[in-house]
Amino acid sequence: MKRLFYNIIAVSTVVLPIITSAASTLREVTEKFVDIVSRSLLPLLFTIALAWFIWGIVDFIRGADNQSVRDAGKRRMLWGIIGLLAMVGYISLVGVFSSTFFSESPGLPQLKGQ
């Protein structure tokens, strides 16, 4: 756990100055941060949470005769749903704060078309 904390600190000391050097106001810093999270991190986390949920469904169905495998599948499904709800909550909060404080529609993650 300490190692994860130190890794987060190390990455943030490298990334945050890069983000803030191009921005001069709090609004620009906030927009840059939300843009990075919504375009890079959020789709990756959605994919991981959905895969975790589907893996739980597969384990639950495959282990129909084994109670411990079914329980593991239930736990995976539960944590997948919690992860998906957390990301939907993030998108909702960004939408509320963007429209309240900046009077703009939020930059929601979009799939790139051809």
A tleap script that builds the chain and sets N, CA, C and O, in Angstrom:
source leaprc.protein.ff14SB
mol = sequence {
  NMET LYS ARG LEU PHE TYR ASN ILE ILE ALA
  VAL SER THR VAL VAL LEU PRO ILE ILE THR
  SER ALA ALA SER THR LEU ARG GLU VAL THR
  GLU LYS PHE VAL ASP ILE VAL SER ARG SER
  LEU LEU PRO LEU LEU PHE THR ILE ALA LEU
  ALA TRP PHE ILE TRP GLY ILE VAL ASP PHE
  ILE ARG GLY ALA ASP ASN GLN SER VAL ARG
  ASP ALA GLY LYS ARG ARG MET LEU TRP GLY
  ILE ILE GLY LEU LEU ALA MET VAL GLY TYR
  ILE SER LEU VAL GLY VAL PHE SER SER THR
  PHE PHE SER GLU SER PRO GLY LEU PRO GLN
  LEU LYS GLY CGLN
}
set mol.1.N position { 0.813 -1.184 0.000 }
set mol.1.CA position { 0.000 0.000 0.000 }
set mol.1.C position { 0.868 1.263 0.000 }
set mol.1.O position { 0.569 2.241 -0.686 }
set mol.2.N position { 1.950 1.217 0.787 }
set mol.2.CA position { 2.852 2.362 0.808 }
set mol.2.C position { 3.472 2.589 -0.563 }
set mol.2.O position { 3.646 3.725 -1.004 }
set mol.3.N position { 3.803 1.481 -1.231 }
set mol.3.CA position { 4.433 1.592 -2.550 }
set mol.3.C position { 3.487 2.253 -3.551 }
set mol.3.O position { 3.915 3.079 -4.358 }
set mol.4.N position { 2.205 1.893 -3.502 }
set mol.4.CA position { 1.225 2.516 -4.384 }
set mol.4.C position { 1.124 4.008 -4.103 }
set mol.4.O position { 1.071 4.816 -5.029 }
set mol.5.N position { 1.098 4.370 -2.833 }
set mol.5.CA position { 1.028 5.777 -2.453 }
set mol.5.C position { 2.245 6.533 -2.977 }
set mol.5.O position { 2.110 7.634 -3.511 }
set mol.6.N position { 3.422 5.953 -2.827 }
set mol.6.CA position { 4.642 6.606 -3.313 }
set mol.6.C position { 4.655 6.709 -4.834 }
set mol.6.O position { 5.148 7.695 -5.384 }
set mol.7.N position { 4.118 5.700 -5.518 }
set mol.7.CA position { 4.042 5.761 -6.980 }
set mol.7.C position { 3.099 6.872 -7.433 }
set mol.7.O position { 3.388 7.582 -8.396 }
set mol.8.N position { 1.979 7.023 -6.743 }
set mol.8.CA position { 1.036 8.088 -7.087 }
set mol.8.C position { 1.689 9.453 -6.881 }
set mol.8.O position { 1.542 10.350 -7.712 }
set mol.9.N position { 2.402 9.604 -5.778 }
set mol.9.CA position { 3.096 10.868 -5.509 }
set mol.9.C position { 4.142 11.144 -6.592 }
set mol.9.O position { 4.261 12.274 -7.067 }
set mol.10.N position { 4.896 10.118 -6.981 }
set mol.10.CA position { 5.940 10.298 -7.990 }
set mol.10.C position { 5.344 10.696 -9.343 }
set mol.10.O position { 5.852 11.596 -10.011 }
set mol.11.N position { 4.271 10.023 -9.735 }
set mol.11.CA position { 3.648 10.346 -11.023 }
set mol.11.C position { 3.044 11.741 -10.986 }
set mol.11.O position { 3.161 12.494 -11.953 }
set mol.12.N position { 2.400 12.091 -9.876 }
set mol.12.CA position { 1.770 13.411 -9.818 }
set mol.12.C position { 2.800 14.538 -9.810 }
set mol.12.O position { 2.527 15.623 -10.324 }
set mol.13.N position { 3.977 14.299 -9.236 }
set mol.13.CA position { 4.992 15.359 -9.261 }
set mol.13.C position { 5.541 15.568 -10.666 }
set mol.13.O position { 6.073 16.636 -10.968 }
set mol.14.N position { 5.421 14.581 -11.513 }
set mol.14.CA position { 5.871 14.734 -12.899 }
set mol.14.C position { 4.755 15.290 -13.773 }
set mol.14.O position { 4.995 16.165 -14.605 }
set mol.15.N position { 3.525 14.784 -13.589 }
set mol.15.CA position { 2.423 15.126 -14.482 }
set mol.15.C position { 1.807 16.494 -14.166 }
set mol.15.O position { 1.505 17.257 -15.084 }
set mol.16.N position { 1.619 16.807 -12.897 }
set mol.16.CA position { 0.936 18.055 -12.548 }
set mol.16.C position { 1.656 19.310 -13.042 }
set mol.16.O position { 0.986 20.219 -13.532 }
set mol.17.N position { 2.973 19.409 -12.940 }
set mol.17.CA position { 3.609 20.608 -13.511 }
set mol.17.C position { 3.440 20.729 -15.019 }
set mol.17.O position { 3.354 21.835 -15.554 }
set mol.18.N position { 3.394 19.602 -15.694 }
set mol.18.CA position { 3.182 19.644 -17.153 }
set mol.18.C position { 1.791 20.171 -17.458 }
set mol.18.O position { 1.614 20.978 -18.371 }
set mol.19.N position { 0.806 19.718 -16.699 }
set mol.19.CA position { -0.571 20.171 -16.908 }
set mol.19.C position { -0.691 21.653 -16.597 }
set mol.19.O position { -1.287 22.408 -17.365 }
set mol.20.N position { -0.129 22.067 -15.478 }
set mol.20.CA position { -0.317 23.450 -15.046 }
set mol.20.C position { 0.575 24.440 -15.776 }
set mol.20.O position { 0.287 25.637 -15.763 }
set mol.21.N position { 1.629 23.992 -16.402 }
set mol.21.CA position { 2.503 24.933 -17.110 }
set mol.21.C position { 1.814 25.536 -18.326 }
set mol.21.O position { 2.088 26.679 -18.692 }
set mol.22.N position { 0.935 24.788 -18.945 }
set mol.22.CA position { 0.236 25.291 -20.118 }
set mol.22.C position { -1.006 26.084 -19.743 }
set mol.22.O position { -1.615 26.724 -20.600 }
set mol.23.N position { -1.387 26.048 -18.476 }
set mol.23.CA position { -2.603 26.726 -18.046 }
set mol.23.C position { -2.253 27.857 -17.082 }
set mol.23.O position { -1.325 27.753 -16.281 }
set mol.24.N position { -3.019 28.931 -17.183 }
set mol.24.CA position { -2.722 30.064 -16.319 }
set mol.24.C position { -3.807 30.326 -15.290 }
set mol.24.O position { -3.545 30.993 -14.289 }
set mol.25.N position { -5.002 29.830 -15.499 }
set mol.25.CA position { -6.082 30.060 -14.550 }
set mol.25.C position { -6.576 28.737 -13.990 }
set mol.25.O position { -6.281 27.667 -14.523 }
set mol.26.N position { -7.327 28.831 -12.914 }
set mol.26.CA position { -7.899 27.632 -12.300 }
set mol.26.C position { -8.837 26.934 -13.272 }
set mol.26.O position { -8.903 25.705 -13.307 }
set mol.27.N position { -9.546 27.703 -14.045 }
set mol.27.CA position { -10.459 27.124 -15.019 }
set mol.27.C position { -9.705 26.277 -16.043 }
set mol.27.O position { -10.136 25.170 -16.365 }
set mol.28.N position { -8.596 26.782 -16.552 }
set mol.28.CA position { -7.821 26.037 -17.533 }
set mol.28.C position { -7.211 24.779 -16.931 }
set mol.28.O position { -7.173 23.733 -17.579 }
set mol.29.N position { -6.736 24.877 -15.695 }
set mol.29.CA position { -6.184 23.702 -15.022 }
set mol.29.C position { -7.263 22.649 -14.841 }
set mol.29.O position { -7.035 21.466 -15.093 }
set mol.30.N position { -8.451 23.088 -14.400 }
set mol.30.CA position { -9.563 22.158 -14.191 }
set mol.30.C position { -9.984 21.510 -15.502 }
set mol.30.O position { -10.198 20.299 -15.559 }
set mol.31.N position { -10.102 22.306 -16.549 }
set mol.31.CA position { -10.492 21.763 -17.848 }
set mol.31.C position { -9.457 20.764 -18.362 }
set mol.31.O position { -9.814 19.726 -18.919 }
set mol.32.N position { -8.191 21.074 -18.177 }
set mol.32.CA position { -7.117 20.179 -18.626 }
set mol.32.C position { -7.174 18.851 -17.868 }
set mol.32.O position { -7.058 17.782 -18.467 }
set mol.33.N position { -7.356 18.927 -16.538 }
set mol.33.CA position { -7.431 17.711 -15.717 }
set mol.33.C position { -8.625 16.854 -16.114 }
set mol.33.O position { -8.487 15.645 -16.301 }
set mol.34.N position { -9.795 17.470 -16.244 }
set mol.34.CA position { -11.001 16.732 -16.613 }
set mol.34.C position { -10.850 16.144 -18.009 }
set mol.34.O position { -11.309 15.030 -18.265 }
set mol.35.N position { -10.216 16.875 -18.907 }
set mol.35.CA position { -10.009 16.382 -20.263 }
set mol.35.C position { -9.111 15.144 -20.266 }
set mol.35.O position { -9.396 14.166 -20.957 }
set mol.36.N position { -8.043 15.191 -19.502 }
set mol.36.CA position { -7.135 14.036 -19.437 }
set mol.36.C position { -7.838 12.829 -18.843 }
set mol.36.O position { -7.718 11.718 -19.359 }
set mol.37.N position { -8.571 13.045 -17.758 }
set mol.37.CA position { -9.256 11.929 -17.107 }
set mol.37.C position { -10.350 11.370 -18.003 }
set mol.37.O position { -10.472 10.153 -18.142 }
set mol.38.N position { -11.149 12.243 -18.614 }
set mol.38.CA position { -12.286 11.754 -19.392 }
set mol.38.C position { -11.877 11.148 -20.728 }
set mol.38.O position { -12.592 10.295 -21.252 }
set mol.39.N position { -10.765 11.558 -21.285 }
set mol.39.CA position { -10.354 10.999 -22.575 }
set mol.39.C position { -9.427 9.796 -22.446 }
set mol.39.O position { -9.401 8.951 -23.341 }
set mol.40.N position { -8.680 9.695 -21.375 }
set mol.40.CA position { -7.696 8.626 -21.261 }
set mol.40.C position { -8.074 7.593 -20.214 }
set mol.40.O position { -8.194 6.403 -20.502 }
set mol.41.N position { -8.255 8.068 -19.016 }
set mol.41.CA position { -8.405 7.169 -17.886 }
set mol.41.C position { -9.794 6.556 -17.794 }
set mol.41.O position { -9.920 5.364 -17.517 }
set mol.42.N position { -10.827 7.337 -18.017 }
set mol.42.CA position { -12.188 6.860 -17.832 }
set mol.42.C position { -12.562 5.713 -18.781 }
set mol.42.O position { -13.114 4.717 -18.314 }
set mol.43.N position { -12.292 5.805 -20.077 }
set mol.43.CA position { -12.617 4.664 -20.939 }
set mol.43.C position { -11.869 3.384 -20.543 }
set mol.43.O position { -12.418 2.286 -20.630 }
set mol.44.N position { -10.623 3.535 -20.113 }
set mol.44.CA position { -9.867 2.372 -19.664 }
set mol.44.C position { -10.502 1.758 -18.417 }
set mol.44.O position { -10.645 0.538 -18.333 }
set mol.45.N position { -10.881 2.585 -17.458 }
set mol.45.CA position { -11.500 2.075 -16.242 }
set mol.45.C position { -12.878 1.467 -16.513 }
set mol.45.O position { -13.239 0.460 -15.902 }
set mol.46.N position { -13.644 2.064 -17.415 }
set mol.46.CA position { -14.928 1.474 -17.801 }
set mol.46.C position { -14.721 0.083 -18.396 }
set mol.46.O position { -15.456 -0.850 -18.073 }
set mol.47.N position { -13.732 -0.050 -19.254 }
set mol.47.CA position { -13.446 -1.338 -19.876 }
set mol.47.C position { -13.047 -2.374 -18.840 }
set mol.47.O position { -13.506 -3.516 -18.894 }
set mol.48.N position { -12.201 -1.989 -17.901 }
set mol.48.CA position { -11.764 -2.919 -16.858 }
set mol.48.C position { -12.942 -3.336 -15.978 }
set mol.48.O position { -13.094 -4.517 -15.667 }
set mol.49.N position { -13.776 -2.377 -15.575 }
set mol.49.CA position { -14.917 -2.694 -14.711 }
set mol.49.C position { -15.928 -3.582 -15.433 }
set mol.49.O position { -16.483 -4.505 -14.836 }
set mol.50.N position { -16.167 -3.310 -16.705 }
set mol.50.CA position { -17.093 -4.140 -17.462 }
set mol.50.C position { -16.538 -5.549 -17.653 }
set mol.50.O position { -17.278 -6.526 -17.533 }
set mol.51.N position { -15.256 -5.663 -17.947 }
set mol.51.CA position { -14.634 -6.981 -18.079 }
set mol.51.C position { -14.686 -7.740 -16.757 }
set mol.51.O position { -14.914 -8.949 -16.743 }
set mol.52.N position { -14.474 -7.030 -15.644 }
set mol.52.CA position { -14.535 -7.664 -14.318 }
set mol.52.C position { -15.946 -8.182 -14.050 }
set mol.52.O position { -16.111 -9.283 -13.524 }
set mol.53.N position { -16.969 -7.394 -14.408 }
set mol.53.CA position { -18.355 -7.807 -14.225 }
set mol.53.C position { -18.679 -9.025 -15.083 }
set mol.53.O position { -19.309 -9.971 -14.609 }
set mol.54.N position { -18.251 -9.005 -16.344 }
set mol.54.CA position { -18.529 -10.136 -17.242 }
set mol.54.C position { -17.790 -11.384 -16.772 }
set mol.54.O position { -18.325 -12.489 -16.863 }
set mol.55.N position { -16.574 -11.221 -16.274 }
set mol.55.CA position { -15.833 -12.348 -15.727 }
set mol.55.C position { -16.592 -12.953 -14.542 }
set mol.55.O position { -16.620 -14.173 -14.385 }
set mol.56.N position { -17.194 -12.125 -13.726 }
set mol.56.CA position { -18.002 -12.607 -12.609 }
set mol.56.C position { -19.212 -13.382 -13.084 }
set mol.56.O position { -19.561 -14.405 -12.495 }
set mol.57.N position { -19.863 -12.908 -14.149 }
set mol.57.CA position { -21.015 -13.629 -14.703 }
set mol.57.C position { -20.584 -14.990 -15.219 }
set mol.57.O position { -21.253 -15.993 -14.969 }
set mol.58.N position { -19.463 -15.030 -15.943 }
set mol.58.CA position { -18.972 -16.303 -16.485 }
set mol.58.C position { -18.627 -17.268 -15.362 }
set mol.58.O position { -18.970 -18.448 -15.432 }
set mol.59.N position { -17.948 -16.776 -14.321 }
set mol.59.CA position { -17.627 -17.640 -13.183 }
set mol.59.C position { -18.884 -18.130 -12.485 }
set mol.59.O position { -18.956 -19.291 -12.082 }
set mol.60.N position { -19.863 -17.270 -12.340 }
set mol.60.CA position { -21.108 -17.646 -11.674 }
set mol.60.C position { -21.828 -18.748 -12.443 }
set mol.60.O position { -22.329 -19.700 -11.846 }
set mol.61.N position { -21.877 -18.618 -13.764 }
set mol.61.CA position { -22.566 -19.621 -14.587 }
set mol.61.C position { -21.752 -20.903 -14.679 }
set mol.61.O position { -22.300 -22.001 -14.586 }
set mol.62.N position { -20.433 -20.760 -14.862 }
set mol.62.CA position { -19.579 -21.938 -15.009 }
set mol.62.C position { -19.514 -22.764 -13.728 }
set mol.62.O position { -19.436 -23.991 -13.787 }
set mol.63.N position { -19.546 -22.108 -12.583 }
set mol.63.CA position { -19.458 -22.819 -11.318 }
set mol.63.C position { -20.805 -23.046 -10.677 }
set mol.63.O position { -20.945 -22.889 -9.464 }
set mol.64.N position { -21.802 -23.414 -11.468 }
set mol.64.CA position { -23.152 -23.592 -10.950 }
set mol.64.C position { -23.222 -24.686 -9.889 }
set mol.64.O position { -24.086 -24.635 -9.013 }
set mol.65.N position { -22.339 -25.664 -9.950 }
set mol.65.CA position { -22.388 -26.757 -8.979 }
set mol.65.C position { -21.432 -26.556 -7.802 }
set mol.65.O position { -21.443 -27.352 -6.863 }
set mol.66.N position { -20.611 -25.514 -7.833 }
set mol.66.CA position { -19.635 -25.258 -6.777 }
set mol.66.C position { -19.962 -23.915 -6.098 }
set mol.66.O position { -19.897 -22.854 -6.718 }
set mol.67.N position { -20.312 -23.995 -4.814 }
set mol.67.CA position { -20.737 -22.799 -4.093 }
set mol.67.C position { -19.625 -21.755 -3.970 }
set mol.67.O position { -19.901 -20.560 -4.072 }
set mol.68.N position { -18.380 -22.175 -3.753 }
set mol.68.CA position { -17.297 -21.202 -3.590 }
set mol.68.C position { -17.005 -20.452 -4.891 }
set mol.68.O position { -16.684 -19.264 -4.856 }
set mol.69.N position { -17.110 -21.122 -6.022 }
set mol.69.CA position { -16.901 -20.462 -7.313 }
set mol.69.C position { -18.039 -19.478 -7.584 }
set mol.69.O position { -17.816 -18.386 -8.108 }
set mol.70.N position { -19.264 -19.880 -7.221 }
set mol.70.CA position { -20.396 -18.964 -7.397 }
set mol.70.C position { -20.249 -17.721 -6.524 }
set mol.70.O position { -20.558 -16.609 -6.952 }
set mol.71.N position { -19.774 -17.922 -5.295 }
set mol.71.CA position { -19.562 -16.778 -4.406 }
set mol.71.C position { -18.495 -15.828 -4.956 }
set mol.71.O position { -18.637 -14.608 -4.873 }
set mol.72.N position { -17.431 -16.396 -5.516 }
set mol.72.CA position { -16.392 -15.556 -6.125 }
set mol.72.C position { -16.964 -14.789 -7.319 }
set mol.72.O position { -16.636 -13.621 -7.523 }
set mol.73.N position { -17.813 -15.444 -8.103 }
set mol.73.CA position { -18.460 -14.773 -9.228 }
set mol.73.C position { -19.376 -13.651 -8.763 }
set mol.73.O position { -19.423 -12.587 -9.380 }
set mol.74.N position { -20.108 -13.887 -7.672 }
set mol.74.CA position { -20.972 -12.834 -7.123 }
set mol.74.C position { -20.166 -11.634 -6.661 }
set mol.74.O position { -20.556 -10.489 -6.889 }
set mol.75.N position { -19.030 -11.901 -6.005 }
set mol.75.CA position { -18.183 -10.798 -5.545 }
set mol.75.C position { -17.632 -10.004 -6.719 }
set mol.75.O position { -17.587 -8.775 -6.673 }
set mol.76.N position { -17.211 -10.703 -7.774 }
set mol.76.CA position { -16.694 -9.997 -8.956 }
set mol.76.C position { -17.774 -9.148 -9.603 }
set mol.76.O position { -17.525 -8.008 -9.996 }
set mol.77.N position { -18.978 -9.709 -9.715 }
set mol.77.CA position { -20.080 -8.936 -10.295 }
set mol.77.C position { -20.379 -7.707 -9.447 }
set mol.77.O position { -20.598 -6.621 -9.982 }
set mol.78.N position { -20.390 -7.873 -8.131 }
set mol.78.CA position { -20.671 -6.757 -7.240 }
set mol.78.C position { -19.623 -5.654 -7.386 }
set mol.78.O position { -19.977 -4.480 -7.489 }
set mol.79.N position { -18.344 -6.015 -7.396 }
set mol.79.CA position { -17.287 -5.008 -7.518 }
set mol.79.C position { -17.268 -4.384 -8.906 }
set mol.79.O position { -16.911 -3.214 -9.050 }
set mol.80.N position { -17.647 -5.144 -9.930 }
set mol.80.CA position { -17.760 -4.566 -11.270 }
set mol.80.C position { -18.856 -3.520 -11.333 }
set mol.80.O position { -18.680 -2.462 -11.938 }
set mol.81.N position { -19.999 -3.818 -10.703 }
set mol.81.CA position { -21.102 -2.854 -10.664 }
set mol.81.C position { -20.708 -1.627 -9.852 }
set mol.81.O position { -21.014 -0.502 -10.246 }
set mol.82.N position { -20.033 -1.830 -8.721 }
set mol.82.CA position { -19.590 -0.697 -7.910 }
set mol.82.C position { -18.634 0.188 -8.708 }
set mol.82.O position { -18.732 1.414 -8.654 }
set mol.83.N position { -17.714 -0.424 -9.443 }
set mol.83.CA position { -16.789 0.348 -10.269 }
set mol.83.C position { -17.504 1.134 -11.355 }
set mol.83.O position { -17.193 2.301 -11.590 }
set mol.84.N position { -18.457 0.499 -12.015 }
set mol.84.CA position { -19.208 1.201 -13.060 }
set mol.84.C position { -20.019 2.351 -12.471 }
set mol.84.O position { -20.072 3.434 -13.054 }
set mol.85.N position { -20.646 2.129 -11.330 }
set mol.85.CA position { -21.418 3.194 -10.694 }
set mol.85.C position { -20.528 4.348 -10.227 }
set mol.85.O position { -20.930 5.510 -10.293 }
set mol.86.N position { -19.338 4.034 -9.764 }
set mol.86.CA position { -18.416 5.090 -9.346 }
set mol.86.C position { -18.036 5.972 -10.533 }
set mol.86.O position { -17.943 7.191 -10.394 }
set mol.87.N position { -17.817 5.368 -11.690 }
set mol.87.CA position { -17.446 6.163 -12.863 }
set mol.87.C position { -18.624 6.961 -13.402 }
set mol.87.O position { -18.445 8.083 -13.875 }
set mol.88.N position { -19.821 6.399 -13.337 }
set mol.88.CA position { -21.009 7.155 -13.730 }
set mol.88.C position { -21.210 8.321 -12.767 }
set mol.88.O position { -21.601 9.412 -13.183 }
set mol.89.N position { -20.946 8.093 -11.487 }
set mol.89.CA position { -21.020 9.179 -10.507 }
set mol.89.C position { -20.012 10.270 -10.800 }
set mol.89.O position { -20.325 11.452 -10.656 }
set mol.90.N position { -18.810 9.899 -11.207 }
set mol.90.CA position { -17.792 10.891 -11.582 }
set mol.90.C position { -18.272 11.729 -12.752 }
set mol.90.O position { -18.145 12.954 -12.734 }
set mol.91.N position { -18.823 11.082 -13.767 }
set mol.91.CA position { -19.321 11.811 -14.928 }
set mol.91.C position { -20.448 12.751 -14.516 }
set mol.91.O position { -20.526 13.879 -15.003 }
set mol.92.N position { -21.315 12.295 -13.627 }
set mol.92.CA position { -22.416 13.136 -13.159 }
set mol.92.C position { -21.908 14.345 -12.390 }
set mol.92.O position { -22.379 15.461 -12.607 }
set mol.93.N position { -20.946 14.132 -11.488 }
set mol.93.CA position { -20.394 15.254 -10.726 }
set mol.93.C position { -19.694 16.264 -11.626 }
set mol.93.O position { -19.830 17.472 -11.432 }
set mol.94.N position { -18.954 15.779 -12.598 }
set mol.94.CA position { -18.287 16.686 -13.534 }
set mol.94.C position { -19.331 17.483 -14.313 }
set mol.94.O position { -19.144 18.675 -14.557 }
set mol.95.N position { -20.416 16.841 -14.699 }
set mol.95.CA position { -21.482 17.541 -15.411 }
set mol.95.C position { -22.130 18.615 -14.565 }
set mol.95.O position { -22.381 19.722 -15.043 }
set mol.96.N position { -22.404 18.293 -13.299 }
set mol.96.CA position { -23.023 19.280 -12.406 }
set mol.96.C position { -22.077 20.449 -12.152 }
set mol.96.O position { -22.488 21.607 -12.239 }
set mol.97.N position { -20.818 20.159 -11.840 }
set mol.97.CA position { -19.865 21.230 -11.562 }
set mol.97.C position { -19.573 22.071 -12.802 }
set mol.97.O position { -19.424 23.289 -12.706 }
set mol.98.N position { -19.491 21.425 -13.967 }
set mol.98.CA position { -19.224 22.183 -15.198 }
set mol.98.C position { -20.365 23.131 -15.516 }
set mol.98.O position { -20.140 24.292 -15.857 }
set mol.99.N position { -21.586 22.639 -15.403 }
set mol.99.CA position { -22.715 23.504 -15.729 }
set mol.99.C position { -22.959 24.552 -14.652 }
set mol.99.O position { -23.447 25.639 -14.961 }
set mol.100.N position { -22.631 24.255 -13.388 }
set mol.100.CA position { -22.860 25.209 -12.310 }
set mol.100.C position { -21.806 26.306 -12.286 }
set mol.100.O position { -22.146 27.489 -12.261 }
set mol.101.N position { -20.540 25.932 -12.293 }
set mol.101.CA position { -19.475 26.901 -12.109 }
set mol.101.C position { -18.952 27.504 -13.408 }
set mol.101.O position { -18.500 28.649 -13.418 }
set mol.102.N position { -19.007 26.757 -14.492 }
set mol.102.CA position { -18.431 27.240 -15.733 }
set mol.102.C position { -19.464 27.518 -16.814 }
set mol.102.O position { -19.102 27.986 -17.893 }
set mol.103.N position { -20.729 27.246 -16.560 }
set mol.103.CA position { -21.829 27.476 -17.501 }
set mol.103.C position { -21.573 26.835 -18.854 }
set mol.103.O position { -21.851 27.422 -19.900 }
set mol.104.N position { -21.045 25.633 -18.817 }
set mol.104.CA position { -20.775 24.904 -20.055 }
set mol.104.C position { -21.292 23.488 -19.918 }
set mol.104.O position { -21.485 22.977 -18.814 }
set mol.105.N position { -21.512 22.866 -21.064 }
set mol.105.CA position { -21.863 21.451 -21.021 }
set mol.105.C position { -20.581 20.661 -20.778 }
set mol.105.O position { -19.513 21.050 -21.252 }
set mol.106.N position { -20.677 19.564 -20.051 }
set mol.106.CA position { -19.459 18.826 -19.702 }
set mol.106.C position { -18.881 18.087 -20.899 }
set mol.106.O position { -19.594 17.727 -21.836 }
set mol.107.N position { -17.589 17.873 -20.845 }
set mol.107.CA position { -16.921 17.086 -21.875 }
set mol.107.C position { -16.989 15.616 -21.514 }
set mol.107.O position { -16.115 15.087 -20.827 }
set mol.108.N position { -18.033 14.967 -21.986 }
set mol.108.CA position { -18.202 13.556 -21.670 }
set mol.108.C position { -17.374 12.716 -22.619 }
set mol.108.O position { -17.115 13.134 -23.747 }
set mol.109.N position { -16.946 11.515 -22.175 }
set mol.109.CA position { -16.144 10.665 -23.046 }
set mol.109.C position { -16.939 10.240 -24.275 }
set mol.109.O position { -18.106 9.861 -24.176 }
set mol.110.N position { -16.304 10.309 -25.408 }
set mol.110.CA position { -16.947 9.963 -26.673 }
set mol.110.C position { -16.127 8.892 -27.376 }
set mol.110.O position { -14.901 8.857 -27.271 }
set mol.111.N position { -16.823 8.023 -28.093 }
set mol.111.CA position { -16.140 7.069 -28.951 }
set mol.111.C position { -15.791 7.761 -30.246 }
set mol.111.O position { -16.595 8.509 -30.802 }
set mol.112.N position { -14.581 7.506 -30.726 }
set mol.112.CA position { -14.154 8.138 -31.965 }
set mol.112.C position { -14.728 7.373 -33.154 }
set mol.112.O position { -14.577 6.156 -33.263 }
set mol.113.N position { -15.381 8.103 -34.029 }
set mol.113.CA position { -15.937 7.504 -35.238 }
set mol.113.C position { -14.948 7.582 -36.379 }
set mol.113.O position { -13.857 8.134 -36.242 }
set mol.114.N position { -15.341 7.027 -37.495 }
set mol.114.CA position { -14.436 7.046 -38.643 }
set mol.114.C position { -14.504 8.319 -39.388 }
set mol.114.O position { -13.800 8.491 -40.383 }
savepdb mol mol.pdb
quit
